[in-house]
Amino acid sequence: MNLLITSKEQIFAELTNIDSFLNITMSENAEEAVQRGNDLAVYIARTGKLLADSKYWLNEAMKSEIMQTLEVTAKNAKATATAINALIGSLCREDRYLVDWCERCNRTATHQLSWCVTVISKAKEEMKISGMYNNKK
């Protein structure tokens, strides 16, 4: 299988850019909502891919760290399973951070896209009401 896995450095760089976009406050202008919605749809797709890639890297790190940790633990034979899991989690904290950040950006983009739909719907309703009002004159 030929996997096109984004590097951790590239994931970080892309999330930095996406996060900057997600931190922009949108007005209630319908035209802006349409444009932003188009951008958000792309970001939702991309953060979904970045999430899968960051989970790949986390799994790779855990696999590697697990083997090293289990070897040390087996020699010492004093650590509990909970302690081993906590240690592995600590060793993989940067990879876990990327996974968490990808999930957060994906959810944020999804919620913002819903807001764009709401703003567009509101504008359409206002146009409809305005048209009905103007037709009665």
DOBARO-431127 format. One line per 8 residues: number of its first residue (from 1); their letters; for each residue x, y, z of N, C-alpha, C. Coordinates in steps of 0.05 Angstrom, whole numbers, plus 5000, padded with zeros to 4 digits. Example, Ala and Ser with C-alpha at 12.3 -4.5 7.8 and 13.67 -1.06 7.14 Angstrom:
// DOBARO-431127
1	as	5264 4886 5156 5246 4910 5156 5264 4934 5156  5257 4955 5142 5273 4979 5143 5258 5001 5157
//
This chain:
// DOBARO-431127
1	mnllitsk	5017 4977 5000 5000 5000 5000 5018 5025 5000  5013 5043 4982 5028 5068 4980 5013 5090 4996  5024 5096 5019 5011 5116 5036 5024 5143 5032  5007 5163 5029 5017 5190 5026 5013 5205 5053  5030 5198 5071 5027 5209 5098 5042 5236 5100  5028 5256 5109 5039 5282 5113 5059 5281 5137  5081 5294 5134 5101 5294 5155 5090 5310 5179  5101 5304 5202 5093 5318 5227 5098 5348 5225
9	eqifaelt	5120 5355 5212 5127 5383 5209 5107 5397 5191  5099 5384 5170 5079 5395 5151 5052 5397 5164  5044 5377 5180 5019 5377 5195 5018 5402 5213  5040 5406 5228 5042 5429 5246 5039 5455 5230  5053 5457 5208 5052 5482 5192 5024 5487 5181  5011 5466 5171 4984 5470 5160 4964 5476 5182  4966 5463 5205 4948 5469 5227 4952 5498 5237  4976 5508 5236 4981 5535 5244 4966 5554 5226
17	nidsflni	4967 5550 5200 4953 5567 5181 4923 5564 5183  4913 5539 5186 4884 5535 5188 4874 5547 5214  4889 5544 5236 4880 5555 5261 4878 5585 5260  4897 5598 5246 4896 5627 5242 4870 5635 5228  4863 5620 5208 4838 5626 5193 4814 5622 5211  4814 5601 5227 4791 5595 5244 4788 5615 5266  4809 5630 5272 4807 5650 5294 4799 5678 5284  4791 5680 5258 4781 5705 5247 4751 5706 5253
25	tmsenaee	4741 5728 5263 4713 5732 5269 4699 5740 5243  4678 5726 5236 4663 5731 5212 4641 5751 5218  4635 5768 5198 4612 5786 5201 4586 5770 5194  4564 5783 5195 4539 5770 5187 4532 5776 5158  4551 5783 5142 4548 5788 5114 4546 5761 5099  4524 5758 5084 4519 5732 5070 4540 5726 5050  4549 5746 5035 4570 5741 5015 4596 5731 5028  4603 5743 5051 4626 5734 5065 4622 5705 5075
33	avqrgndl	4598 5699 5084 4591 5672 5094 4594 5651 5072  4586 5659 5048 4589 5640 5025 4618 5635 5020  4634 5656 5018 4663 5652 5013 4677 5637 5036  4670 5644 5060 4682 5631 5083 4673 5601 5084  4648 5597 5078 4638 5569 5077 4653 5552 5057  4659 5564 5034 4674 5549 5014 4702 5542 5025  4715 5561 5038 4741 5556 5049 4739 5535 5072  4719 5537 5088 4716 5519 5111 4711 5490 5101
41	avyiartg	4696 5487 5079 4692 5460 5069 4719 5447 5061  4736 5462 5050 4763 5452 5043 4779 5446 5068  4777 5463 5088 4792 5458 5113 4781 5434 5128  4756 5430 5126 4744 5406 5139 4756 5381 5127  4757 5380 5100 4768 5357 5087 4798 5354 5094  4812 5376 5093 4841 5375 5098 4847 5367 5127  4833 5378 5146 4838 5371 5174 4831 5342 5179  4811 5331 5164 4805 5303 5167 4828 5286 5158
49	klladsky	4841 5293 5136 4865 5279 5126 4888 5283 5146  4892 5307 5155 4913 5312 5174 4909 5296 5200  4884 5293 5208 4878 5277 5232 4886 5248 5228  4879 5237 5205 4887 5210 5199 4917 5207 5199  4931 5226 5187 4960 5226 5186 4973 5229 5213  4962 5247 5230 4973 5250 5257 4968 5225 5274  4946 5212 5269 4941 5186 5284 4961 5165 5275  4968 5165 5249 4988 5147 5239 5014 5151 5254
57	wlneamks	5023 5177 5256 5048 5183 5270 5046 5176 5300  5023 5180 5312 5020 5173 5340 5023 5143 5343  5010 5128 5326 5011 5099 5327 5040 5089 5323  5054 5102 5304 5082 5095 5300 5099 5100 5325  5095 5123 5337 5110 5131 5361 5103 5112 5384  5078 5105 5387 5070 5087 5408 5082 5059 5404  5082 5050 5379 5093 5024 5373 5123 5024 5381  5136 5044 5373 5165 5046 5379 5170 5049 5408
65	eimqtlev	5156 5067 5421 5159 5073 5450 5151 5049 5466  5130 5035 5457 5120 5012 5473 5142 4991 5475  5155 4985 5452 5176 4964 5452 5199 4972 5471  5208 4997 5469 5230 5006 5486 5221 5006 5516  5197 5015 5521 5187 5017 5548 5183 4989 5560  5172 4971 5544 5167 4944 5554 5193 4930 5561  5213 4935 5545 5239 4923 5550 5250 4932 5577  5249 4958 5581 5259 4969 5606 5242 4959 5629
73	taknakat	5216 4959 5625 5197 4951 5647 5201 4922 5653  5204 4905 5633 5208 4877 5638 5233 4872 5654  5254 4888 5650 5278 4885 5665 5274 4892 5694  5259 4914 5698 5254 4923 5725 5232 4907 5738  5212 4899 5723 5189 4883 5732 5175 4894 5757  5175 4921 5759 5162 4933 5782 5139 4951 5775  5136 4958 5749 5116 4977 5741 5089 4963 5735  5067 4977 5742 5041 4966 5736 5033 4974 5707
81	atainali	5012 4961 5697 5003 4967 5669 4995 4996 5667  4982 5007 5688 4973 5034 5688 4997 5053 5686  5018 5047 5701 5042 5063 5701 5056 5062 5674  5056 5038 5662 5068 5035 5635 5052 5052 5615  5026 5050 5616 5009 5066 5597 5013 5096 5601  5015 5105 5626 5020 5133 5631 5047 5142 5621  5067 5125 5624 5094 5131 5614 5094 5133 5583  5081 5114 5570 5079 5114 5541 5064 5139 5531
89	gslcredr	5042 5146 5545 5027 5170 5538 5045 5195 5541  5061 5196 5561 5079 5218 5566 5100 5220 5544  5110 5197 5536 5131 5196 5515 5120 5205 5488  5094 5201 5484 5082 5207 5458 5066 5233 5459  5071 5250 5478 5055 5274 5482 5054 5293 5458  5076 5296 5444 5076 5314 5420 5059 5303 5398  5060 5277 5394 5043 5264 5374 5013 5266 5382  5008 5262 5407 4980 5264 5417 4970 5293 5414
97	ylvdwcer	4988 5312 5418 4980 5340 5415 4971 5346 5386  4986 5335 5366 4978 5339 5338 4951 5327 5333  4946 5303 5344 4920 5290 5340 4898 5308 5352  4902 5317 5376 4882 5334 5390 4877 5360 5375  4899 5372 5364 4896 5397 5350 4881 5393 5324  4887 5371 5310 4873 5365 5285 4843 5361 5291  4836 5346 5312 4808 5342 5319 4795 5369 5325  4809 5386 5340 4798 5412 5348 4793 5430 5323
105	cnrtathq	4812 5431 5305 4809 5447 5281 4786 5436 5264  4784 5410 5262 4763 5398 5246 4736 5405 5257  4733 5402 5284 4707 5408 5296 4700 5438 5294  4720 5455 5298 4716 5483 5297 4707 5491 5268  4721 5481 5248 4713 5487 5220 4685 5477 5215  4677 5454 5225 4651 5443 5221 4630 5461 5234  4635 5470 5258 4616 5488 5272 4614 5515 5258  4637 5525 5248 4636 5551 5234 4621 5548 5208
113	lswcvtvi	4624 5526 5194 4609 5522 5170 4579 5522 5175  4571 5510 5197 4542 5511 5205 4534 5540 5210  4551 5556 5222 4544 5584 5227 4541 5598 5200  4558 5592 5181 4556 5605 5154 4529 5598 5141  4520 5573 5144 4494 5565 5133 4472 5581 5147  4475 5585 5173 4455 5600 5188 4454 5629 5178  4477 5641 5174 4478 5669 5164 4466 5671 5136  4472 5652 5119 4461 5652 5092 4431 5648 5093
121	skakeemk	4421 5630 5109 4392 5625 5112 4378 5650 5122  4390 5663 5141 4379 5688 5152 4377 5709 5130  4398 5712 5114 4397 5732 5092 4376 5725 5072  4373 5700 5066 4352 5691 5046 4324 5698 5057  4320 5693 5083 4294 5698 5095 4289 5728 5096  4309 5744 5102 4306 5773 5102 4299 5783 5074  4311 5771 5053 4305 5779 5026 4276 5772 5018  4268 5749 5027 4241 5739 5022 4221 5758 5035
129	isgmynnk	4225 5764 5060 4207 5782 5075 4207 5809 5063  4231 5819 5055 4233 5845 5043 4218 5846 5016  4220 5824 5001 4205 5822 4975 4175 5822 4979  4166 5808 5000 4137 5807 5005 4128 5834 5014  4144 5848 5030 4136 5875 5039 4135 5894 5016  4155 5893 4998 4156 5911 4975 4133 5905 4955  4125 5880 4953 4103 5873 4935 4076 5883 4944  4073 5888 4970 4047 5897 4981 4043 5927 4977
137	k	4064 5941 4970 4061 5970 4966 4050 5977 4940
//
